[in-house]
């Protein structure tokens, strides 16, 4: 997105705002789908994300890619949405979840199409899904995740491990069906 297009959005030009929305709606909705438990929830997060982008557009300083700044706004919006819903993301109990010795194996060896993968991610418990997204897909460290979510580094690591195991089981189950 050029600085002239951003300036037009800042001036409130509807055509420029519409162009920004049309250009990024698909990619940002995909981000929202990964954090949401359902398509409807993702739509709510996406709408709120665009509201925040337009509200905070003046804060974009031109350093780094615009899409990267925008993506961060959407991730933060998704995390705040989860926080509002749960008041605090509860980490899932470790009881009743067996961790196989091959837990480090990739759950994506025979990856299904992207849409099926998103549906599998949405089936993860919220704590697992959030840590998985932040670590694997957004590139945060366990220390950063711990700060963001108000959990320990060890909890972040165990949630990621269990998310991988759970995702692998969901993937195996979907391949059998």
Secondary structure, DSSP 8 states (H G I E B T S, - for coil): --HHHHHHHHTT-HHHHHHHHHHHHHHHHHHHHHH-SSHHHHHHHHHHHHHHHHHHGGG--SSS-HHHHHHHHHHHHHHHHHHHHHSS------TT----TTTTS-TTTT---HHHHHHHHHHS-HHHHHHHIIIIIT---HHHHHHHHT--HHHHHHHHHHHHHHHHHHHHHHHH-
